[in-house]
């Protein structure tokens, strides 16, 4: 394919700006149109989460574009979960038994700005802000935009259009409403919404709670979490049902109710969140949805990527990592030099969709794990055992969490199948007393491995996935 | 709730006409608006399948409204699958080891006409044809219609609106486009479409192939099926990929290709289908989709029911039965005399949705079973064993198929969970040589039951469904 081809990218968020950078590096003529203002010039948090979990799959993409070191400077390592019980007592549960495996808190804005700066260093990459995509004519390979500067509409033509315009993708909407081909599509909302709050720094700029952890206050049917920022603050997120339970977003309508709720459920937060009530009523409550669809592409004309193709709930900390991995996988397909864009897009979806479907399902699993299971004795026993296995046999054992988060060369689907089978094996072996925490670890590893293989084999025989 | 309340039903198909009849029997004022002409006066197959599988869940609904005997007269019993191999050899695989358990082929049109006639016997039920619903204002509880007789639009008001307007439901579209509440929605298409063909009767009116079976020509990645009609004909359906494999709907574009395909794959059909080519090019190719959504209701104003709430693929023969069962379950909730319509609708969805989600998934399972597994030795061994177990222990064993089809007092979800576990148990016990077809059946039943319980227990411990 001719490198001089014109590629139109819709959306200059994390995925779009990384894709623009990579396609620029590969020599294509890249034009990016973004509906928001340039976040390097204006502060626009716009209801999106302020910080994110960054881990090995995302880092693999940074290596691909040569930005590993620059991104590292933006990262705050989080070695594990710091769990706060309802008496305010805390204990830490590490993400891995291997010391070099941890996740990071990173600022969405800082990372996006870095990617935009790097993309714009290429003369063949141009980024336009304040241009809102209204629809895409995927048969003609043109996109209709509104210029927010003057409210004028204009049409852009390109050789291919890649939409990285997020969960509310205008191009995906054109696929759906166009009814020109069979478009499988799902949007699934949790019964819970979320609201961002904050723990501000001490007066001297220090962190008010332990810096290097992802804090969780698990309460069974709801939870609070906190991730550190470089400025000494934490971004806190409350995940809560809209209308079920004693306290919910629909009935927390005044200061007294909110304070009563936090006093009862998260007593240790009150001292570090004097701004709680202000945050609560200033910040929006947003829904938690999963989006899946297929096909991602229309012939060789247009392609969905990132959240536009597969938006997921945030509970595995993999949303950004998955979108970055899209770019890595797309880059691999480009390396194959297939005959045309249609073959390229088809090969990309075929290789990739099974994995993004899997991380979507894993993220829902982890919603239940974080709000509930982490406080459950049998799950805690499992985690202890897995930490010991990973520490003692670093080359021979990886938990589901490690497979998903720290094994960027294993696809999400394989990580899910193996990880779920392992979880099932350990939980059953513990419950049946076949293994205990006091047993010889080598024997335990052997039993876990055998039982995991047996579970996978039984599923294969039954024709299950 | 006041019995004099006005209930507006959108759609007078199988579900809508049964619902109108039942609500009429209960004394409500019922108005039904149907987009098509009155099928009792005009022949309108309109691309929908001509005959359908009718079984125990559907029959439970007929008992509820007192129509069991009248419907029985329309039924042709099908005791099993008649499987045609690629040399034209046939063998029958019964649906159950119990002689009184079989499914029926029934004409959609005849059954619908019966339900309309019975509904109209009630003075408090009025049915209007040629009235197409364009949208529903679910906040005002009004529906906008176009009268096809004069192209005029008009608005109808009601105390509640129940939409039974099928997979393409106008009210569901209003829910989706309205964005007034979080509406989870999915439409998922198979890679295969379907086309209806026919085997006409002999000149003397006799059936050309065996009458009392559902005929299947399974070919791994595609299949042909045939169901008998009362007039001596069979309605034949080809399920085939749109674009994959040597032969597919996209490349079967002329007479020679079609004949070559049938000669190669379904040689025994050519003699009984002289009208094959005519049918093939006259009849449309239609997609196979699954639709799920939630919530089904908006407050106490509006409710989706039948295919409008949960359209499924046809492979379990449960589409109509599931929609009829909706009416039975809704009737049960009405018997509870809850405080208001909102509580009624909420209770109905809570009780019902898990089951319609399950039959949707089971129907996809059966797509693979019918086109592929029925021709697979280990699955055939399993079926033989299950027939023997059902015959020998009629009170103690039911296969997944029997649980779904002949056990109308067990919900689809329970049938799915137990049925899948049983399938997994038997396939693994057979593969591992723990049981064989020659063993003492009582011992085999014990082993299957124990292994099934163990599988269910392992899943429970692992927190799986």
HADDOCK unambig.tbl for C-alpha pairs under 7 A between the chains (distance, minus, plus):
assign (segid A and resid 182 and name CA) (segid B and resid 189 and name CA) 6.81 0.50 0.50
assign (segid A and resid 184 and name CA) (segid B and resid 187 and name CA) 5.36 0.50 0.50
assign (segid A and resid 184 and name CA) (segid B and resid 188 and name CA) 4.42 0.50 0.50
assign (segid A and resid 184 and name CA) (segid B and resid 189 and name CA) 5.63 0.50 0.50
assign (segid A and resid 185 and name CA) (segid B and resid 186 and name CA) 5.52 0.50 0.50
assign (segid A and resid 185 and name CA) (segid B and resid 187 and name CA) 5.39 0.50 0.50
assign (segid A and resid 185 and name CA) (segid B and resid 188 and name CA) 6.30 0.50 0.50
assign (segid A and resid 186 and name CA) (segid B and resid 185 and name CA) 5.53 0.50 0.50
assign (segid A and resid 186 and name CA) (segid B and resid 186 and name CA) 3.89 0.50 0.50
assign (segid A and resid 186 and name CA) (segid B and resid 187 and name CA) 6.28 0.50 0.50
assign (segid A and resid 187 and name CA) (segid B and resid 184 and name CA) 5.36 0.50 0.50
assign (segid A and resid 187 and name CA) (segid B and resid 185 and name CA) 5.39 0.50 0.50
assign (segid A and resid 187 and name CA) (segid B and resid 186 and name CA) 6.27 0.50 0.50
assign (segid A and resid 188 and name CA) (segid B and resid 184 and name CA) 4.43 0.50 0.50
assign (segid A and resid 188 and name CA) (segid B and resid 185 and name CA) 6.30 0.50 0.50
assign (segid A and resid 189 and name CA) (segid B and resid 182 and name CA) 6.81 0.50 0.50
assign (segid A and resid 189 and name CA) (segid B and resid 184 and name CA) 5.63 0.50 0.50
assign (segid A and resid 423 and name CA) (segid B and resid 462 and name CA) 6.99 0.50 0.50
assign (segid A and resid 424 and name CA) (segid B and resid 462 and name CA) 4.90 0.50 0.50
assign (segid A and resid 427 and name CA) (segid B and resid 461 and name CA) 6.64 0.50 0.50
assign (segid A and resid 427 and name CA) (segid B and resid 462 and name CA) 5.92 0.50 0.50
assign (segid A and resid 428 and name CA) (segid B and resid 458 and name CA) 6.28 0.50 0.50
assign (segid A and resid 428 and name CA) (segid B and resid 461 and name CA) 6.29 0.50 0.50
assign (segid A and resid 428 and name CA) (segid B and resid 462 and name CA) 6.87 0.50 0.50
assign (segid A and resid 458 and name CA) (segid B and resid 428 and name CA) 6.29 0.50 0.50
assign (segid A and resid 461 and name CA) (segid B and resid 427 and name CA) 6.64 0.50 0.50
assign (segid A and resid 461 and name CA) (segid B and resid 428 and name CA) 6.30 0.50 0.50
assign (segid A and resid 462 and name CA) (segid B and resid 423 and name CA) 6.99 0.50 0.50
assign (segid A and resid 462 and name CA) (segid B and resid 424 and name CA) 4.90 0.50 0.50
assign (segid A and resid 462 and name CA) (segid B and resid 427 and name CA) 5.93 0.50 0.50
assign (segid A and resid 462 and name CA) (segid B and resid 428 and name CA) 6.88 0.50 0.50
